Amino acid sequence: MTLALATLTLEAFLTHPNLEESPAWELIDGRKLQKPMPTLFHSRLQRNLVNWLNAHSEAFEAIQELRCIIPPDSPVPDIVAIARDRLPDQDGPFHGTPDWLIEIRSPDQSTLN
């Protein structure tokens, strides 16, 4: 189940405390949504995909649960793959669109969310 609050701007959303609590909060279409808690299968699949992608590509790095700033949204995809030459030098969210964005859909999760 996801929780939704009033419509927000990206700037207002990013000032909210606890955005990175588990599970993380996302801003999608002006709605603040908390990601569903992953299952054991979801977590293993996510880990295995990240490990496989990183073992088979030198040009890209796969990262799990990285906040992305893609105005006007701020998703936290299950997995992103970003060209190594595009990775920032500093810690924090990734500003821009990742090269790959992978969301693992749960059986009870709509594809319209």
C-alpha positions in Angstrom: 0.0 0.0 0.0 1.3 3.5 -0.8 0.5 6.6 1.1 -0.2 9.8 -0.9 -0.3 13.4 0.4 -1.2 16.7 -1.2 0.3 17.9 -4.5 3.8 19.2 -4.0 6.5 20.9 -6.0 9.9 19.3 -6.4 11.5 22.0 -4.3 9.0 21.6 -1.4 9.3 17.8 -1.6 13.1 17.9 -1.2 12.8 19.9 2.0 10.8 17.3 3.8 12.5 15.3 6.5 12.9 11.5 6.4 12.7 11.2 2.6 15.2 8.4 2.8 13.6 6.4 5.6 12.8 2.9 4.7 11.0 2.5 2.4 11.9 5.7 0.7 9.5 8.5 -0.4 9.1 9.5 -4.0 7.6 12.5 -5.8 5.6 11.3 -8.8 3.2 13.6 -10.7 3.2 16.0 -7.7 2.3 13.3 -5.3 4.4 12.2 -2.3 4.3 8.4 -2.3 6.1 6.0 -0.1 7.5 2.9 -1.8 6.1 -0.4 -0.8 8.2 -2.5 1.6 10.0 -5.1 -0.6 9.5 -8.8 -0.1 12.3 -11.4 0.2 11.9 -12.4 -3.5 12.0 -8.7 -4.6 15.1 -8.0 -2.6 16.9 -11.0 -3.9 15.9 -10.3 -7.5 17.1 -6.7 -7.1 20.4 -7.8 -5.7 21.0 -10.4 -8.3 20.1 -8.1 -11.2 22.5 -5.4 -9.9 25.3 -8.0 -9.4 24.7 -9.4 -12.9 24.7 -6.0 -14.6 27.8 -4.9 -12.8 29.6 -8.2 -13.7 28.7 -7.9 -17.4 29.4 -4.2 -18.1 32.4 -2.0 -17.7 30.7 1.0 -19.2 27.8 1.2 -16.8 27.3 0.9 -13.0 24.1 -0.5 -11.7 22.9 0.9 -8.3 19.9 0.0 -6.2 17.6 2.5 -4.6 19.3 5.7 -5.8 17.2 8.9 -5.6 17.0 10.6 -9.0 16.1 14.2 -9.5 14.2 14.4 -12.8 12.2 17.6 -12.6 9.4 17.7 -11.8 9.7 14.2 -10.2 12.0 12.5 -7.8 11.8 8.7 -8.2 13.8 6.1 -6.3 13.9 3.3 -8.8 14.7 -0.3 -7.7 17.7 -0.2 -10.0 19.4 2.4 -12.1 22.3 1.9 -14.5 24.4 5.0 -15.3 27.3 5.3 -17.6 30.4 5.5 -15.5 31.5 8.8 -17.0 28.1 10.3 -15.9 28.4 9.3 -12.3 28.8 12.3 -10.0 31.9 12.8 -7.8 29.9 13.7 -4.7 27.5 11.7 -2.7 23.8 12.4 -2.9 21.0 12.0 -5.4 21.6 11.6 -9.1 20.6 14.8 -11.0 19.3 13.7 -14.4 17.8 10.7 -16.1 19.7 7.5 -15.7 20.6 5.5 -18.7 18.4 2.6 -17.5 15.7 2.7 -14.8 14.4 -0.6 -13.6 11.4 -0.9 -11.4 10.5 -4.4 -10.1 6.7 -4.6 -10.0 5.1 -6.5 -7.2 2.0 -8.7 -8.1 -0.3 -6.2 -6.3 1.3 -3.1 -7.7 -0.3 -1.3 -10.6 1.7 -0.4 -13.7 0.0 3.0 -13.6 1.6 4.2 -10.3 
